[in-house]
Amino acid sequence: MQASPKQLAFALDHAESFAREDFIPGGSNVAALALIDRWPDWPERVMVLAGPEGSGKSHLAAIWAEQAGARILSARLMAQINVPAALSTGALVVEDLSPDDLDERALFHLLNLAKEEGVFLLLTARTPPARWPVQVRDLASRLRAVPAVAVTAPDDGLLRSLIVKLAADRQLEFDDNLVRYLLHRIERSFAGTRSAVIALDQEAMRQKRPVTRALAAEIFRDGAA
């Protein structure tokens, strides 16, 4: 008898809402959210949101972009764009700046033109650029002058809310028992929480089972996915 084909669980994309009403405030992001909400009354026209992967920087940037009419640009594309066109709305987000693959001259050109045009810039990065060992001396001076607002590690309350939100984004409903179990088993970070919810969803699809504490115990019995 010919074996039936094994059914695969496809990792489909699930839209994560970046609307203002879907942002989860907490102690780790209160200063960053306050910065977004006080625009255009910023201490400087160029500001940095600095924090770990998955900490909500992109969500905050998207909220600000909606308010300010800003375009959103990946840092990897800085050298490939028409800078005057990118700044034409008077506001720009540059996402995921990193010292490891930084195009220093492209960033220096962008900062110079933004200053000349009086454009608002919101930069996101995992660490404050003021600490980066850049080679272009004038860029180093500019980066040291850019204020950075930190998004820090989440507390239990925020992690709990984040688990529920990420589950809802994937059309899942986690009961309190499951949420409490996850809080003590998964990596205590934004990125780790997201990975755990995805792992649960994909394993449930693979096994054709509901997402329950029992399923979570099978995946996270050793304390990590």
C-alpha distance (Angstrom), angle and dihedral (degrees) to the residues before:
residue distance angle dihedral
M1 . . .
Q2 3.77 . .
A3 3.77 112.9 .
S4 3.75 115.0 -116.8
P5 3.78 115.2 -115.2
K6 3.80 114.2 -93.0
Q7 3.77 110.9 -109.8
L8 3.78 113.2 -122.7
A9 3.79 126.4 -148.1
F10 3.77 105.9 -134.1
A11 3.81 117.6 -144.1
L12 3.78 96.5 -129.5
D13 3.78 120.4 -172.1
H14 3.80 115.1 -105.7
A15 3.78 116.8 -158.3
E16 3.78 113.2 -118.2
S17 3.77 111.7 -150.9
F18 3.81 115.2 -123.6
A19 3.80 94.2 -175.5
R20 3.80 118.8 133.2
E21 3.80 92.3 -117.6
D22 3.81 90.8 55.6
F23 3.79 95.3 54.9
I24 3.81 112.3 109.1
P25 3.82 111.9 -139.5
G26 3.78 120.5 -151.4
G27 3.75 143.5 145.4
S28 3.80 92.4 -78.9
N29 3.81 95.0 58.1
V30 3.80 104.8 26.2
A31 3.82 94.1 107.2
A32 3.80 93.0 46.7
L33 3.80 92.6 48.6
A34 3.80 90.3 48.3
L35 3.80 89.3 54.4
I36 3.79 91.7 52.8
D37 3.79 93.0 46.7
R38 3.81 94.9 49.0
W39 3.82 94.8 55.5
P40 3.02 129.2 157.9
D41 3.81 86.5 29.2
W42 3.82 93.7 76.0
P43 3.81 125.2 149.9
E44 3.82 88.0 -126.3
R45 3.79 133.9 10.0
V46 3.82 89.8 -122.4
M47 3.81 115.9 59.5
V48 3.80 135.2 169.1
L49 3.80 129.7 -143.3
A50 3.81 106.6 -156.9
G51 3.78 125.2 -172.5
P52 3.80 146.3 113.0
E53 3.78 125.6 -65.0
G54 3.78 113.0 -71.8
S55 3.79 93.6 13.9
G56 3.80 94.8 129.1
K57 3.81 99.6 -94.1
S58 3.82 92.8 128.5
H59 3.80 91.4 48.0
L60 3.81 91.1 51.4
A61 3.81 90.8 45.8
A62 3.80 90.6 51.3
I63 3.81 91.1 50.8
W64 3.80 90.4 51.4
A65 3.80 93.0 44.8
E66 3.80 89.3 55.7
Q67 3.81 91.4 49.9
A68 3.79 96.4 44.0
G69 3.80 100.1 36.0
A70 3.79 88.4 -118.8
R71 3.76 128.3 164.9
I72 3.81 118.3 -129.8
L73 3.79 118.8 -132.1
S74 3.78 131.2 -177.2
A75 3.80 111.6 -126.6
R76 3.81 88.8 -130.0
L77 3.81 89.4 66.6
M78 3.80 98.9 51.3
A79 3.80 94.4 104.9
Q80 3.81 92.5 48.2
I81 3.79 102.0 52.8
N82 3.77 136.2 85.1
V83 3.80 97.7 -109.2
P84 3.83 97.6 -160.3
A85 3.81 89.5 51.6
A86 3.80 91.8 48.1
L87 3.81 90.0 53.4
S88 3.79 95.6 42.5
T89 3.82 95.6 103.4
G90 3.80 91.3 56.1
A91 3.80 93.9 -114.6
L92 3.81 134.9 67.7
V93 3.81 138.4 178.1
V94 3.81 118.1 -149.8
E95 3.80 109.3 -165.0
D96 3.80 130.7 -154.5
L97 3.77 103.5 6.7
S98 3.79 109.7 -175.7
P99 3.81 133.6 -178.7
D100 3.81 89.8 -139.2
D101 3.80 96.8 68.1
L102 3.80 102.2 14.2
D103 3.80 117.3 153.1
E104 3.78 94.3 -146.8
R105 3.80 97.9 -172.7
A106 3.80 93.1 48.0
L107 3.81 91.1 50.8
F108 3.80 91.9 45.9
H109 3.81 90.4 51.5
L110 3.80 90.9 48.2
L111 3.82 93.2 49.9
N112 3.80 92.1 47.2
L113 3.80 94.8 50.7
A114 3.80 92.2 43.5
K115 3.80 89.6 54.0
E116 3.80 91.8 48.3
E117 3.80 92.0 49.7
G118 3.80 96.1 41.0
V119 3.81 91.6 -121.2
F120 3.79 124.2 166.1
L121 3.82 113.1 -123.1
L122 3.79 126.9 -168.3
L123 3.80 113.6 -168.6
T124 3.81 124.3 -169.6
A125 3.80 124.2 -157.6
R126 3.79 140.1 150.6
T127 3.79 92.4 -118.4
P128 3.82 131.6 24.6
P129 3.83 109.1 -87.4
A130 3.81 90.2 -138.4
R131 3.83 86.9 78.5
W132 3.79 96.9 50.7
P133 3.84 119.9 114.3
V134 3.82 97.1 -127.3
Q135 3.79 121.9 173.8
V136 3.81 100.0 -147.2
R137 3.80 101.1 85.3
D138 3.80 96.8 -155.1
L139 3.81 90.3 49.9
A140 3.80 90.5 52.1
S141 3.79 89.2 54.1
R142 3.79 91.6 49.0
L143 3.80 93.4 49.3
R144 3.79 92.5 50.0
A145 3.80 88.3 57.3
V146 3.82 95.3 51.9
P147 3.83 112.0 98.7
A148 3.81 114.9 -128.6
V149 3.79 126.4 -154.8
A150 3.79 115.6 -157.1
V151 3.79 128.8 -133.7
T152 3.79 104.4 -159.9
A153 3.80 138.0 -167.2
P154 3.83 114.6 -58.8
D155 3.80 125.2 -111.1
D156 3.82 124.8 -135.2
G157 3.79 94.5 -89.4
L158 3.76 93.8 52.6
L159 3.80 93.1 43.8
R160 3.79 90.0 51.7
S161 3.81 91.6 51.6
L162 3.80 90.8 44.9
I163 3.81 92.5 53.4
V164 3.81 90.7 51.9
K165 3.82 92.7 46.5
L166 3.80 95.4 47.7
A167 3.80 89.7 48.4
A168 3.80 90.7 50.5
D169 3.82 90.2 49.8
R170 3.82 86.2 59.8
Q171 3.82 92.0 44.6
L172 3.81 92.2 -107.7
E173 3.80 129.0 132.3
F174 3.81 117.7 -148.6
D175 3.81 117.2 -162.9
D176 3.81 121.9 -139.3
N177 3.80 92.8 -101.2
L178 3.80 91.7 57.1
V179 3.82 93.4 44.4
R180 3.82 92.1 51.3
Y181 3.79 90.7 49.2
L182 3.81 92.6 50.8
L183 3.80 92.8 49.2
H184 3.81 89.6 64.3
R185 3.80 98.0 40.1
I186 3.80 110.3 41.2
E187 3.79 132.1 72.4
R188 3.80 107.2 -81.5
S189 3.78 98.3 -125.1
F190 3.78 138.1 91.3
A191 3.80 92.0 -108.8
G192 3.81 92.1 46.2
T193 3.79 91.9 50.2
R194 3.79 91.5 51.2
S195 3.81 91.6 48.5
A196 3.81 91.1 49.8
V197 3.80 94.0 52.0
I198 3.81 91.0 47.7
A199 3.82 91.2 48.5
L200 3.81 91.3 51.5
D201 3.80 92.6 47.9
Q202 3.79 94.0 48.4
E203 3.81 94.2 45.9
A204 3.80 90.8 49.0
M205 3.79 89.9 52.7
R206 3.79 91.8 46.6
Q207 3.80 92.9 51.2
K208 3.81 94.5 34.3
R209 3.80 89.3 -126.1
P210 3.79 133.6 132.5
V211 3.79 117.6 -103.4
T212 3.80 104.2 -99.9
R213 3.80 140.7 152.3
A214 3.82 88.7 -99.5
L215 3.79 90.9 57.4
A216 3.80 90.4 46.0
A217 3.81 89.8 51.9
E218 3.81 90.0 55.9
I219 3.81 91.7 52.6
F220 3.80 101.8 36.8
R221 3.81 103.3 30.9
D222 3.81 89.6 120.3
G223 3.78 93.2 49.3
A224 3.83 98.9 -100.0
A225 3.77 140.9 57.9
